[in-house]
């Protein structure tokens, strides 16, 4: 069974899918992490955003795995745990542009589909229900106001020891929204058959309960 959860940055997709993964026994496939791995490898090799040919080469050559250990999703880049490194502000600053490269998206979509083969998965991202898994069994579009999303992301960064101000996070959120919604391929939008869940005034528990009910109704 495939559950697709789309929505803008900071809407709670990551937190919600991790909870559902644990409670319903699904594999949480974070597609955004695949693009972040490309961005991290770019930074490590000193490749600029203007050098699309080299970026595409990186996307083709790296190996990405997602393992679940003690209720945590471990992101492996060429066998190395980079779960924290891919969340730095340096990676965040370029990941949207990296994922806008059409060939990179094609390569990563193939990677994502292979990671999901033969499993019950819950997948979160920007274009899961529209491009990556258009035939997903359940499609959710999770949204929230810009300010609420920025507060959540800022808190998450503080907890992970990432130094960045709230104002920087809010500006990043606004920039990501614009870039994600205006991409030529895989732009952020709600699939026609997706169910909208607005989490602005909901607790994480309430969001998780609502989405789990939708999944269980589909299974029955």
Backbone as JSON, one array per atom type, in Angstrom:
{
  "sequence": "XXXXXXXXXXXXXXXXXXXXXXXXXXXXXXXXXXXXXXXXXXXXXXXXXXXXXXXXXXXXXXXXXXXXXXXXXXXXXXXXXXXXXXXXXXXXXXXXXXXXXXXXXXXXXXXXXXXXXXXXXXXXXXXXXXXXXXXXXXXXXXXXXXXXXXXXXXXXXXXXXXXXXXXXXXXXXXXXXXXXXXXXXXXXXXXXXXXXXXXXXXXXXXXXXXXXXXXXXXXX",
  "N": [[0.84, -1.19, 0.0], [0.53, 2.21, -0.82], [0.9, 5.36, 0.55], [0.57, 8.69, -0.11], [1.87, 11.77, 0.86], [1.68, 15.06, 0.38], [2.82, 18.51, 0.38], [3.72, 21.88, 1.47], [6.99, 23.12, 2.61], [7.69, 22.54, 6.03], [5.1, 21.95, 6.83], [4.56, 19.83, 8.4], [4.82, 17.32, 7.43], [7.01, 15.5, 7.63], [7.16, 14.88, 10.42], [4.6, 13.81, 10.88], [4.51, 11.6, 9.1], [6.53, 10.01, 10.18], [5.41, 9.31, 12.63], [3.16, 7.83, 11.8], [4.42, 5.81, 10.42], [5.61, 4.43, 12.58], [3.35, 3.75, 14.13], [1.57, 2.39, 12.42], [3.15, 0.66, 11.1], [4.34, 1.21, 8.62], [6.83, 1.85, 6.05], [8.64, 4.78, 6.15], [9.23, 6.82, 3.6], [11.26, 9.28, 2.81], [11.3, 11.44, 0.38], [12.4, 13.94, -0.09], [14.83, 13.77, 1.17], [16.41, 12.41, -0.62], [17.04, 14.27, -2.61], [18.4, 16.06, -1.02], [20.64, 14.59, -0.44], [21.94, 14.61, -2.9], [22.48, 17.36, -3.04], [24.17, 17.66, -0.8], [26.39, 16.08, -1.55], [27.2, 17.53, -3.76], [28.08, 19.94, -2.51], [30.2, 18.93, -1.02], [31.93, 18.23, -3.05], [32.46, 20.61, -4.17], [30.91, 21.62, -6.26], [29.22, 23.9, -8.33], [25.95, 25.5, -8.55], [25.5, 26.27, -11.12], [26.66, 24.4, -12.71], [25.23, 22.16, -14.2], [25.65, 19.75, -15.54], [27.61, 18.37, -14.06], [26.22, 18.13, -11.67], [24.13, 16.43, -12.41], [25.66, 14.2, -12.98], [26.58, 13.56, -10.42], [24.11, 12.86, -9.23], [23.56, 10.55, -10.66], [25.62, 8.85, -9.88], [25.76, 8.52, -7.08], [24.84, 6.47, -4.21], [21.89, 5.79, -2.55], [20.29, 4.94, 0.46], [17.62, 4.03, 2.68], [17.27, 3.28, 5.94], [15.57, 1.78, 8.7], [16.07, 2.19, 12.06], [15.68, 1.49, 15.39], [13.26, 3.0, 15.51], [14.02, 5.23, 14.09], [14.73, 6.91, 11.06], [17.38, 6.24, 9.07], [19.45, 7.91, 6.93], [21.41, 6.94, 4.33], [24.24, 7.77, 2.54], [26.11, 6.67, 0.03], [26.75, 4.62, 1.79], [27.33, 5.97, 4.14], [26.11, 7.41, 7.15], [24.19, 10.16, 6.87], [22.21, 11.58, 8.05], [21.97, 13.87, 9.69], [23.69, 15.71, 8.47], [22.47, 16.33, 6.0], [20.55, 18.12, 6.7], [21.52, 20.62, 7.22], [21.86, 24.26, 7.08], [23.26, 25.05, 4.85], [22.84, 23.03, 2.95], [20.06, 23.18, 2.82], [19.76, 25.68, 1.65], [20.27, 25.29, -1.07], [18.88, 23.1, -2.0], [16.33, 23.24, -3.22], [16.8, 24.4, -5.72], [18.45, 22.45, -6.81], [16.69, 20.27, -6.98], [15.11, 21.24, -8.95], [16.22, 20.73, -11.35], [15.58, 19.07, -14.23], [16.55, 16.53, -15.17], [17.81, 15.54, -12.89], [15.59, 15.22, -11.24], [14.25, 13.19, -12.62], [16.04, 11.06, -12.3], [16.06, 10.78, -9.48], [13.35, 10.22, -8.94], [13.16, 7.68, -10.0], [14.89, 6.36, -8.24], [13.42, 6.67, -5.87], [11.08, 5.2, -6.4], [12.14, 2.64, -6.6], [13.05, 2.29, -3.99], [10.62, 2.0, -2.72], [9.5, -0.33, -3.64], [7.56, -3.24, -3.3], [6.73, -2.83, -0.65], [4.83, -1.64, 2.23], [4.35, 1.65, 2.22], [4.7, 5.02, 3.41], [4.85, 8.06, 1.93], [6.41, 11.17, 1.72], [6.49, 14.48, 0.34], [6.73, 16.82, -2.38], [5.58, 16.38, -4.86], [4.41, 13.9, -4.84], [1.88, 12.61, -5.03], [1.16, 13.53, -7.53], [3.23, 13.1, -9.41], [5.37, 11.23, -8.66], [4.15, 8.94, -7.38], [1.51, 8.57, -8.85], [-0.59, 6.8, -8.78], [-1.1, 6.22, -6.15], [-2.53, 4.68, -3.22], [-3.69, 6.19, -1.18], [-4.0, 9.69, -0.99], [-2.78, 12.58, 0.47], [-2.94, 16.07, 1.12], [-1.09, 18.11, 2.93], [-1.21, 21.06, 4.75], [-0.36, 24.39, 6.04], [-0.21, 27.63, 7.67], [2.27, 30.13, 6.65], [3.69, 31.31, 8.8], [3.26, 29.57, 10.98], [4.44, 27.27, 9.97], [7.1, 28.11, 9.74], [7.75, 28.54, 12.45], [7.6, 25.91, 13.43], [9.66, 24.64, 11.94], [11.87, 26.13, 12.78], [11.98, 25.46, 15.52], [12.54, 22.74, 15.27], [15.09, 22.87, 14.1], [16.55, 24.07, 16.19], [16.4, 22.05, 18.12], [17.93, 20.16, 16.84], [20.39, 21.25, 16.94], [21.1, 23.09, 15.0], [22.2, 26.16, 13.9], [20.33, 28.88, 13.26], [18.29, 31.73, 12.58], [14.85, 32.59, 13.45], [13.78, 34.4, 11.64], [15.35, 33.95, 9.38], [14.57, 31.34, 8.81], [11.84, 31.72, 8.2], [12.08, 33.3, 5.91], [13.37, 31.48, 4.26], [11.33, 29.59, 4.05], [9.36, 31.02, 2.62], [10.75, 31.47, 0.23], [11.2, 28.83, -0.6], [8.56, 27.96, -0.98], [7.76, 29.57, -3.16], [9.62, 28.79, -5.16], [9.11, 26.01, -5.27], [6.48, 25.91, -6.14], [6.65, 26.94, -8.66], [8.12, 25.34, -10.32], [9.23, 23.79, -13.36], [8.96, 21.09, -13.7], [7.41, 18.68, -11.67], [6.17, 20.45, -9.83], [4.96, 21.95, -6.78], [1.77, 21.06, -5.91], [-1.68, 20.42, -5.22], [-2.96, 17.21, -5.71], [-5.7, 16.26, -7.79], [-7.32, 14.28, -6.66], [-6.58, 14.27, -4.02], [-6.83, 14.47, -0.44], [-7.39, 17.29, 1.47], [-5.69, 18.39, 4.33], [-5.56, 20.71, 6.74], [-3.21, 21.85, 8.9], [-2.83, 24.05, 10.51], [-4.23, 24.9, 12.83], [-4.23, 22.6, 14.3], [-3.09, 20.03, 16.53], [-0.16, 17.92, 16.43], [-0.9, 15.33, 17.15], [-3.63, 15.36, 16.56], [-3.58, 15.7, 13.78], [-2.24, 13.34, 12.98], [-4.08, 11.4, 13.87], [-6.29, 12.0, 12.23], [-5.28, 11.45, 9.64], [-4.58, 8.75, 9.9], [-7.09, 7.63, 10.23], [-8.16, 8.06, 7.69], [-6.47, 6.39, 6.18], [-7.05, 3.86, 7.31], [-9.74, 3.63, 6.66], [-9.52, 3.4, 3.92], [-8.19, 0.98, 3.69], [-10.11, -0.76, 4.64]],
  "CA": [[0.0, 0.0, 0.0], [1.29, 3.45, -0.88], [0.22, 6.57, 1.03], [1.31, 9.88, -0.55], [1.61, 12.98, 1.64], [2.31, 16.23, -0.22], [2.58, 19.77, 1.07], [4.86, 22.8, 1.5], [8.0, 22.94, 3.65], [7.28, 22.87, 7.39], [3.68, 21.69, 7.1], [4.46, 18.73, 9.36], [4.82, 16.04, 6.7], [8.02, 14.6, 8.18], [6.76, 14.43, 11.76], [3.39, 12.98, 10.75], [4.81, 10.32, 8.46], [7.31, 9.2, 11.13], [4.46, 8.76, 13.6], [2.34, 6.81, 11.14], [5.36, 4.71, 10.18], [5.76, 3.69, 13.84], [2.07, 3.25, 14.66], [0.9, 1.49, 11.49], [4.12, -0.28, 10.54], [4.72, 1.56, 7.26], [8.15, 2.42, 5.84], [8.57, 6.2, 5.84], [10.16, 7.13, 2.52], [11.41, 10.73, 2.71], [11.86, 11.72, -0.95], [13.22, 15.15, -0.01], [16.16, 13.38, 1.61], [17.21, 11.99, -1.78], [17.57, 15.5, -3.22], [19.36, 16.62, -0.08], [21.88, 13.82, -0.61], [22.59, 15.16, -4.09], [22.98, 18.68, -2.68], [25.3, 17.48, 0.11], [27.52, 15.58, -2.32], [27.64, 18.69, -4.54], [28.84, 20.82, -1.64], [31.45, 18.25, -0.66], [32.81, 18.2, -4.22], [32.66, 21.97, -4.63], [30.22, 21.82, -7.54], [28.31, 25.05, -8.27], [24.61, 25.31, -9.08], [25.51, 26.54, -12.56], [27.25, 23.25, -13.41], [24.19, 21.12, -14.19], [26.2, 18.49, -16.04], [28.27, 17.71, -12.94], [25.18, 17.79, -10.7], [23.46, 15.24, -12.94], [26.63, 13.11, -12.82], [26.52, 13.2, -9.0], [22.85, 12.16, -9.0], [23.67, 9.23, -11.28], [26.67, 8.02, -9.29], [25.63, 8.25, -5.64], [23.95, 5.39, -3.77], [21.07, 6.25, -1.42], [19.48, 3.94, 1.14], [16.91, 4.49, 3.88], [17.11, 2.18, 6.88], [14.87, 2.1, 9.95], [16.76, 1.64, 13.22], [15.16, 2.02, 16.66], [12.24, 4.0, 15.21], [14.62, 6.38, 13.41], [15.08, 6.67, 9.67], [18.77, 6.56, 8.83], [19.71, 8.19, 5.52], [22.77, 6.54, 3.99], [24.78, 8.27, 1.27], [27.29, 5.84, -0.23], [27.03, 3.83, 2.99], [27.58, 6.84, 5.3], [24.93, 8.02, 7.77], [24.23, 11.63, 6.7], [20.89, 12.03, 8.5], [22.07, 15.23, 10.22], [24.39, 16.57, 7.52], [21.59, 16.8, 4.92], [19.59, 19.1, 7.24], [22.19, 21.89, 7.52], [21.32, 25.4, 6.32], [23.94, 25.11, 3.56], [22.11, 22.13, 2.06], [18.7, 23.73, 2.66], [19.81, 26.86, 0.78], [20.4, 24.97, -2.5], [18.18, 21.87, -2.39], [15.21, 23.52, -4.11], [17.35, 24.6, -7.06], [18.94, 21.14, -7.26], [15.54, 19.44, -7.34], [14.45, 21.83, -10.11], [16.89, 20.24, -12.56], [14.69, 18.02, -14.73], [17.22, 15.22, -15.22], [18.0, 15.11, -11.5], [14.29, 14.73, -10.75], [13.98, 11.89, -13.25], [16.91, 10.06, -11.66], [15.64, 10.59, -8.1], [12.05, 9.55, -8.94], [13.46, 6.26, -10.21], [15.44, 5.89, -6.97], [12.33, 6.63, -4.9], [10.2, 4.08, -6.74], [12.85, 1.41, -6.25], [13.06, 2.2, -2.52], [9.27, 1.67, -2.26], [9.04, -1.57, -4.25], [7.2, -4.38, -2.48], [6.56, -2.47, 0.76], [3.8, -0.68, 2.64], [5.12, 2.86, 2.46], [4.09, 6.34, 3.47], [5.84, 8.86, 1.23], [6.12, 12.59, 1.79], [7.27, 15.32, -0.56], [6.05, 17.93, -3.04], [4.85, 15.94, -6.06], [4.28, 12.44, -4.7], [0.59, 12.19, -5.58], [0.98, 13.98, -8.91], [4.28, 12.64, -10.32], [6.14, 10.05, -8.23], [3.21, 7.83, -7.24], [0.18, 9.07, -9.23], [-1.6, 5.77, -8.49], [-1.06, 5.92, -4.71], [-3.82, 4.25, -2.66], [-4.22, 7.32, -0.41], [-3.28, 10.94, -1.24], [-3.06, 13.64, 1.44], [-2.23, 17.33, 0.94], [-0.98, 18.69, 4.27], [-0.85, 22.48, 4.61], [-0.44, 25.25, 7.23], [0.21, 29.0, 7.35], [3.72, 30.33, 6.57], [4.24, 31.6, 10.12], [3.23, 28.34, 11.78], [5.44, 26.36, 9.41], [8.42, 28.62, 10.1], [7.95, 28.27, 13.88], [7.87, 24.47, 13.58], [10.98, 24.33, 11.38], [12.86, 26.76, 13.66], [12.08, 24.62, 16.71], [13.21, 21.51, 14.85], [16.5, 23.19, 13.92], [17.13, 24.28, 17.51], [16.53, 20.74, 18.75], [18.99, 19.42, 16.15], [21.65, 21.96, 17.09], [21.39, 23.86, 13.79], [22.11, 27.58, 14.21], [19.65, 29.71, 12.26], [17.26, 32.53, 13.24], [13.47, 32.4, 12.99], [13.58, 35.24, 10.45], [15.98, 33.23, 8.26], [13.72, 30.18, 8.5], [10.63, 32.23, 7.55], [12.47, 33.73, 4.56], [13.61, 30.24, 3.5], [10.02, 28.98, 3.79], [8.72, 31.78, 1.54], [11.5, 31.22, -0.99], [10.94, 27.45, -0.99], [7.19, 27.9, -1.5], [7.72, 30.15, -4.51], [10.38, 27.93, -6.06], [8.46, 24.71, -5.42], [5.22, 26.07, -6.87], [6.9, 27.42, -10.02], [9.01, 24.44, -11.04], [8.73, 23.31, -14.64], [8.62, 19.67, -13.52], [7.21, 18.3, -10.27], [5.84, 21.59, -8.99], [4.1, 21.68, -5.63], [0.35, 21.33, -6.08], [-2.56, 19.38, -4.68], [-3.54, 16.31, -6.7], [-7.16, 16.41, -7.87], [-7.99, 13.31, -5.79], [-5.98, 14.3, -2.69], [-7.64, 15.0, 0.66], [-6.71, 18.41, 2.13], [-5.66, 18.45, 5.8], [-4.92, 21.96, 7.16], [-2.72, 21.6, 10.26], [-2.53, 25.32, 11.17], [-4.82, 24.95, 14.18], [-4.31, 21.24, 14.82], [-1.89, 19.46, 17.12], [0.36, 16.78, 15.66], [-1.74, 14.17, 17.48], [-4.9, 15.47, 15.81], [-3.28, 15.46, 12.36], [-1.94, 11.92, 12.84], [-5.34, 10.66, 14.03], [-7.12, 12.23, 11.04], [-4.71, 10.75, 8.5], [-4.68, 7.31, 10.16], [-8.49, 7.26, 9.96], [-8.3, 8.02, 6.23], [-5.78, 5.18, 5.72], [-7.79, 2.67, 7.75], [-10.98, 3.57, 5.86], [-9.14, 2.92, 2.58], [-7.86, -0.45, 3.82], [-11.33, -1.53, 4.87]],
  "C": [[0.88, 1.24, 0.0], [0.41, 4.62, -0.45], [1.09, 7.77, 0.67], [0.9, 11.09, 0.27], [2.39, 14.14, 1.02], [2.01, 17.48, 0.6], [3.83, 20.61, 1.11], [5.81, 22.51, 2.66], [7.45, 23.36, 5.01], [5.83, 22.62, 7.72], [3.48, 20.53, 8.07], [4.52, 17.36, 8.72], [5.79, 15.03, 7.33], [7.62, 14.02, 9.52], [5.58, 13.47, 11.69], [3.71, 11.62, 10.15], [5.64, 9.41, 9.37], [6.39, 8.55, 12.16], [3.65, 7.62, 13.01], [3.18, 5.58, 10.81], [5.45, 3.81, 11.42], [4.46, 3.02, 14.25], [1.38, 2.25, 13.74], [1.85, 0.52, 10.81], [4.48, -0.03, 9.09], [6.2, 1.97, 7.22], [7.96, 3.88, 5.45], [9.65, 6.53, 4.8], [10.21, 8.64, 2.3], [12.08, 11.07, 1.39], [12.74, 12.97, -0.94], [14.65, 14.83, 0.38], [17.03, 12.96, 0.43], [17.82, 13.2, -2.48], [18.61, 16.16, -2.32], [20.7, 15.88, -0.15], [22.65, 14.31, -1.82], [23.23, 16.5, -3.75], [24.21, 18.57, -1.77], [26.55, 17.03, -0.65], [28.09, 16.69, -3.22], [28.54, 19.6, -3.72], [30.2, 20.21, -1.3], [32.44, 18.26, -1.81], [33.05, 19.59, -4.8], [32.04, 22.28, -5.97], [29.21, 22.96, -7.4], [26.96, 24.7, -8.88], [24.55, 25.52, -10.59], [25.99, 25.33, -13.37], [26.29, 22.06, -13.4], [24.72, 19.76, -14.63], [26.85, 17.69, -14.9], [27.26, 17.3, -11.86], [24.45, 16.52, -11.12], [24.37, 14.01, -12.78], [26.62, 12.62, -11.37], [25.26, 12.39, -8.72], [22.89, 10.74, -9.53], [24.59, 8.29, -10.51], [26.47, 7.68, -7.82], [24.65, 7.11, -5.36], [23.22, 5.85, -2.51], [20.26, 5.09, -0.87], [18.78, 4.58, 2.32], [16.65, 3.28, 4.76], [16.38, 2.65, 8.13], [15.57, 1.39, 11.1], [16.24, 2.31, 14.48], [14.2, 3.19, 16.45], [12.8, 5.28, 14.61], [14.97, 5.99, 11.98], [16.5, 7.15, 9.43], [18.98, 6.73, 7.32], [21.18, 7.89, 5.24], [23.15, 7.05, 2.6], [26.1, 7.54, 1.03], [27.75, 5.11, 1.03], [27.27, 4.64, 4.25], [26.28, 7.44, 5.82], [25.05, 9.54, 7.69], [22.91, 12.26, 7.15], [20.91, 13.47, 9.02], [22.67, 16.19, 9.19], [23.47, 17.11, 6.42], [20.57, 17.84, 5.39], [20.25, 20.45, 7.55], [21.62, 23.02, 6.65], [22.0, 25.55, 4.96], [23.25, 24.23, 2.53], [20.72, 22.69, 1.77], [18.68, 24.89, 1.66], [19.84, 26.51, -0.71], [19.52, 23.8, -2.95], [17.02, 22.11, -3.35], [15.69, 23.7, -5.55], [17.85, 23.28, -7.65], [17.78, 20.28, -7.75], [14.76, 20.0, -8.52], [15.07, 21.37, -11.43], [16.14, 19.0, -13.04], [15.33, 16.64, -14.7], [17.48, 14.67, -13.83], [16.7, 14.54, -10.94], [13.98, 13.35, -11.34], [14.78, 10.78, -12.58], [16.41, 9.75, -10.25], [14.27, 9.92, -8.0], [12.24, 8.05, -9.14], [14.01, 5.63, -8.93], [14.32, 5.7, -5.94], [11.39, 5.45, -5.15], [10.84, 2.75, -6.39], [12.87, 1.2, -4.74], [11.7, 1.74, -1.97], [8.77, 0.31, -2.73], [8.77, -2.66, -3.22], [6.98, -4.09, -1.0], [5.3, -1.66, 0.98], [4.55, 0.59, 3.0], [4.22, 4.08, 2.6], [5.17, 7.29, 2.97], [5.45, 10.33, 1.31], [7.03, 13.39, 0.89], [6.45, 16.44, -1.14], [5.15, 17.46, -4.18], [4.61, 14.44, -6.04], [2.99, 11.95, -5.36], [0.36, 12.57, -7.02], [1.99, 13.37, -9.88], [4.9, 11.31, -9.91], [5.27, 8.81, -8.12], [1.79, 8.3, -7.57], [-0.94, 8.08, -8.96], [-1.59, 5.36, -7.02], [-2.46, 5.58, -4.19], [-4.5, 5.37, -1.89], [-3.36, 8.55, -0.73], [-3.75, 12.0, -0.25], [-2.29, 14.89, 1.03], [-2.26, 18.05, 2.28], [-0.47, 20.12, 4.17], [-0.93, 23.18, 5.97], [0.06, 26.62, 6.84], [1.74, 29.11, 7.35], [4.34, 30.51, 7.95], [4.31, 30.36, 11.01], [4.29, 27.37, 11.28], [6.85, 26.79, 9.77], [8.74, 28.36, 11.58], [8.3, 26.8, 14.12], [9.28, 24.12, 13.1], [12.09, 24.92, 12.25], [13.07, 25.91, 14.91], [12.83, 23.33, 16.42], [14.71, 21.74, 14.69], [17.21, 23.38, 15.25], [17.39, 22.94, 18.2], [17.64, 19.91, 18.13], [20.34, 20.13, 16.19], [22.07, 22.76, 15.87], [21.16, 25.34, 14.07], [21.53, 28.38, 13.05], [18.53, 30.47, 12.96], [15.88, 32.22, 12.68], [13.23, 33.17, 11.7], [14.19, 34.58, 9.2], [15.13, 32.05, 7.82], [12.48, 30.63, 7.74], [10.94, 32.64, 6.11], [12.72, 32.5, 3.67], [12.29, 29.57, 3.11], [9.34, 29.68, 2.6], [9.41, 31.52, 0.2], [11.23, 29.81, -1.51], [9.55, 27.31, -1.59], [7.13, 28.4, -2.94], [8.42, 29.23, -5.51], [9.65, 26.61, -6.34], [7.18, 24.8, -6.26], [5.43, 26.47, -8.33], [7.9, 26.55, -10.79], [8.38, 23.98, -12.34], [8.27, 21.86, -14.54], [8.47, 19.4, -12.03], [6.9, 19.47, -9.35], [4.89, 21.18, -7.87], [2.66, 22.05, -5.95], [-0.45, 20.16, -5.54], [-3.12, 18.53, -5.82], [-5.06, 16.43, -6.66], [-7.89, 15.49, -6.89], [-7.38, 13.25, -4.39], [-6.94, 14.91, -1.67], [-6.85, 16.09, 1.38], [-6.83, 18.3, 3.65], [-4.88, 19.71, 6.18], [-4.53, 21.83, 8.64], [-2.45, 22.87, 11.06], [-3.01, 25.34, 12.62], [-5.0, 23.56, 14.8], [-3.01, 20.84, 15.5], [-1.41, 18.31, 16.23], [-0.48, 15.54, 15.91], [-3.03, 14.18, 16.68], [-4.69, 15.2, 14.32], [-3.05, 13.98, 12.12], [-3.22, 11.09, 12.91], [-6.2, 10.79, 12.78], [-6.6, 11.44, 9.84], [-4.79, 9.23, 8.68], [-6.1, 6.81, 9.9], [-8.73, 7.13, 8.46], [-7.66, 6.74, 5.68], [-6.57, 3.92, 6.07], [-9.1, 2.51, 6.98], [-10.69, 3.04, 4.45], [-8.86, 1.42, 2.62], [-9.1, -1.31, 3.96], [-12.25, -1.47, 3.64]]
}
